[in-house]
Amino acid sequence: MSSVKTRYEQYTKELRQIADYNAAVALLHWDSEVNAPRKGASFRSQQIATLAAAAHQLATSDQLGQLLEDLYAVRTQLSEQEARNVAISLDDYHKATKLPTEFVRQFAKARAEAYQAWVAAREANDFQLFVPALSALIDLQRQKTRLMGFKDHPYNALLDEYEQGATVSQLDPLFAQVRSELSQFARQLQQEGKSTDDAFLRKAFDKDAQWNYGIELLKNMGYDFEAGRQDRSVHPFTVTFSPLDVRVTTRIDEHNPMSMIGTCIHEGGHALYEQGLPQEQYGLPLGAAVSLGIHESQSRVWENNVGLSKAYWQHHFPAFKAAFPVQFDGCDVDTFYRAINQVAPNFIRVEADELHYHLHILVRYELEKALIEGSLEVADLEKAWNAKYKELLNVDVPDALRGVLQDVHWCEGLMGYFPTYSLGSFYAAQFFRKACETHPTLPQEIAAGDSSKFLQWTRQHLHQYGRAYSPQELCQRATGEPLNVQYFLDYVRAKYSEIYSLS
Ligand code: ZN
């Protein structure tokens, strides 16, 4: 029998091999989005599938399972960090091996068919064309919840995949507050608020000048260009090959510079998290991001709590104005700040502002739960969708394209994923508030162009731990309490009451 130390080294080696394969897959994906010629797509898919299958085989091999069981049995002889890595890896292994190969095959097939049906339904702007394929996929999702196992509610099994430990009984009270307080406040803003003209933000802004400005913003927030780079892509994203190579992409709309700025800062926030993960834990659980919700908190805290604050633009607006003097002629920082924070209900989630966004998520959360528990049939989904948009956002959805067919998530088999977007904003508000409490001069420093204290706070309280703690534990340790949506609600109420001159 080899020593515990040798077996831990073997474990590390095997997990890093899996990470290397996954990094190669990620690099091929990045290349497909950023560089690759159109004709290469079909062979590229094959190459990605081959490497991904090899990684999956390693991650689910009997040999790895045995090694993990052995190490877990002697975990008291490991350091605390090593024991934590092993425990999480064993849990990952059990989850990865729960779904029979035949189920995985069926699911992949149903997903591909649902995607085709979704595209066809969008072309025809007719939800009914999507119903059979989506129904088949939902049936498989229900089957998956039974295979994975769950307590209390089948939806918990799906949530757990993206936000470990998140449950319906945790989310229901959060979203109940969003439902009552946020939708009421949104309505009040519409009815009583004083809006600001933001038409100047839709003038033409030279694309190259926008690009250069975005690079400066990334540098200012602490993104390390020696451990990353920025490119353009249709759908912006962040991709990690290691903490020393974390890349971001952005998109540039000539008539909407705030789209580029929001994207740069958002993806930059994701990237700061990945660049802040401990290098010595590469490939191991303690070297990986803990959950989608926490990841999204890192992008949104920079995009919204920092990047849409008055303090931030007190420093940045003069340089922005200098880069676009004609477009901002006669505009001061106060007018600019109000203009970039105009909010209004709409139909499309990805175009929603930081306030209405969560009402879009609430609609999806309630519908997903109902579909999975079987209280809603797919055939009635469009009707239910439109009714909720009327009730929560007070808008009449004009058609399926701008309604129930707008997101790609469901046909990609991603259910239980949407709530992590809202969790991101809720965590973000709580983290930012705590950081300001710890460093009361933070807003003044940000107004002077220095956000390094905030980056330091996130590095110290969040990034360095990887997956050492669950999202809930991490929040508790960083802020002294569990996730509390009240911080987010207080933040939007204070901010928008002032911007919209509510008494
Ligand atoms: Zn994001």
Residues whose N, C-alpha, C, O or C-beta is under 5 A from the ligand:
A	BS01	ZN	E296 S299
